Amino acid sequence: MSDISWIEWLGYTASALVLISLSMSSIARLRWFNLAGALCFTGYGTLIEAWPVAAVNFAIAIVNVVYLTQYYAKEDYFKTRAIGADDAYLTEFLEFHEEAIRKWYPSVDLELPDNALVLLSLRNMAVAGVFAGIKTDRRTLKILVDFVIPEYADHKIGRFLFQQSRDVFLNDGITRLIVDTGEIQNERYFRKMGFKDSLIYGADQLELRLEDRSASAGNG
């Protein structure tokens, strides 16, 4: 292995990045990894004077940059719609995506209780995810599941739900959302959404005080 030059390592790195990109379910992440791989291949091709390799991958890099620029500039339409916990479509949605849901919520009971607050997350009028929680007291909602299908897993729906759509909760008297870190595998996501360690419910709980989000409501 010590005989491998750094140029060869650059080629291996480029190949690995392209391979990883093909495993991404999120289109944005696929493009980012593919862009990095294409840039590495461009450098690799230039260094070994393999001009077709350099030229093709430089073109691929440009395509990725154009796509990502358009992707992040695009104004998506978001909406939440409340539905009953016994809704037939909800049942089919949860059953179809059960494997992906359990990746992040391994112990969740997908037979949601009748008193659960359930919201469908719509993106450009396509159902992109589901949120469900139950009240633990008059003002607190415990999150059972907050799932977005992999194709839309870029946190845009989460920012819309927890910032711009907080009135959905406030109108029902809910001022605090909590999630048990012992029941989830996506703690990092909730922290990105503004959840913090709870001083009330214990060290294994994260909370988001919705009334504190009013200043950032338009920053989704």
N, C-alpha and C positions, 0 to 999 in steps of 0.2 A: 504493500500500500504506500510505502514511503517514496516509491518511484513515480507516483502519479503527480503530475505537475498541477499547478493551480489553474491552468487553463483547462485541463481535463476535468478538474473539480467544478469549474464553471459550467462545463457542458453537462455534467451529471446533475448539478443543481437545477439547470434549466429543464432537463428532462423530468426531474422530480416535481418541479412546480407545475409543469403542464399536466403531469399525471394526477397530481392532487386536485388541480382545477376540474378535471373531468369527474371527480367524485363529489363535487359540491352540488347540493340541491338548490342552494340560493344562487340565482343568476348573477347577482352583484358580486358575490364572493368568487364565483367561477371566473368572472371577467377580471377581477383583481389578480387572482393567482395566475391566470393565463397571461395577463399583461406582464407580470413579473417574469414568467417563464420566457415570453417572447423577447423581452429586453435582454435577459441573460443569453438567450440563443443569438440575438443580434450581436452582442459583444463577443461571444464565443466564435461566431462565424467570421467576424471581422479580424479577430486575433489570429485565426488559422488561415485567413484569406480564402475562406469558403464563401464567396460573394453571394451565390444564390441563397444559401442558408441565412446570411445576414439580411439580404434584401427582403425575402419572404417574411421573416420574423419581424423585421421593422414595420412592414405593412400590417402584419397581424397586430402589432402593438398599437399602431395608429387606429385600427378598427376598434380595438378595445377602449382606447381613450375616447373616441367619438361616442361609443355606446354608453360609457360611464358618465360622460358629460351630459348626454341626453337623459340618462336615467335619473341623475340627481337633480336635474333642472325641471323634470316633468312634475306638473302639479297633479297629484293623485287625488281622487275623491274618496273620502272616508266617511263612514256612517256606522253607528251601532244600532241594533234593533233588539229590543227585549222580546224574549219568547218564553213559553212555559217549560218547566223542567221535563214535562212529559211529552213535549212536542215530537211528533214522529220523525220529522226531518233531523232534529237534533240527535235523536237516538241513532239514526243511520249514519250521521256525520261522525259521531263519537266511535261507533263500531268500525267504520271504515278507517279512521285514523288512530285506532287504539294503540297500535305498535309505536307510532311516532309520539303519541301523548305520553305513554308510559316511559319513554326515554327520559322525560323531564319530570314526570309525576308518577313514579313507579307504584305507589300504594293507593292512588286515587280510586275511589269507587265511582265508576262511570254511570251508575244508576243514581243520578243526582236526586237529592231530597226534594220533595214537593215545594218546600219553602225557599229553595235556592233562587238567587237572582242570576238569571242567565242572559247573556248578551251575545248576539252574533256580531262579529266584526266584518264589515263589508269594505272592500277596496275596489273602487271603480265598479261598484254594484255586484261584485263577485264575492261569495262567502269565503273569507280568508282565514277565519279563526273563530274561536269561542272562548268566552270568559264566564266563569261561574264562581259564586261565593255564597256563603250563608252568614247571617247576622249572629254575632256572639253576644251582642247587647244592642241597645237602641241605636247607637251611633257607630258601631264597629262591624265591618264586614271581613270575614276570613276568606281568603281566596282558596278555592278548591282546585281550580285549573285556569290557566291563562295560556291558551295554545293558539299558535299561528302555523298554518301549513308551511312546510319548508320553502316553497317557492316565494313566500312573502316574508321570510324571516330576516328582515332588515331593521327591525325595531321601530319602523314608522307607525305601525298600528299601535304598538305599545305607547308611543309618545302621544298619539292622538287620544287613546283611551284614558290615560292617566293625567293628561294635561288639558287638552281641548274639550274632552267629554266628561270632565269631572262633575258637571251638573247632573249627569245621569245618576250619580251617587248622592250628591248633595240634596237633590230634590226628594230623595227618599229618606232624608235625615242622616245619611251616612257621611261622617266626617273623617273616618280613619279606615284604611285598608291594612290588613295584616296578612302575613304569610309565614308558615312554619318552615324554617330552613331544613328541618329534619325530614320533611315530606317531599322535598323538591330536589332537582339536580341542576337548576338554572338560577342559583342565587345571584350570580354575576349579572344576569339580565335584570333582575329586580333592582339591584343596586344602581344599575345604569338608568333605570326609570325613576330614581330618586328615593327609593326605599332605604331606610336607615335602621340600625339596631334599635329595638324597642326598649325604652326605659320603664315601660309599664308591664309588658307581657312576658318578659324574660329574655335571656341571652339568645335563645334559639328562634326568636321571632323578629321579623323585619316589619316595619310599619311605614305607611305613607299618610301624612296628614294632608287631606285634600284642601283644607282651607288655606294651607300654606302655599298652594300651587297657583293661586290666582294671578300672581305677578308674571308667571311664565306661561299662561294659558295660550298665548299666541305664538309660542316659540317652537311648535312641533315640527 
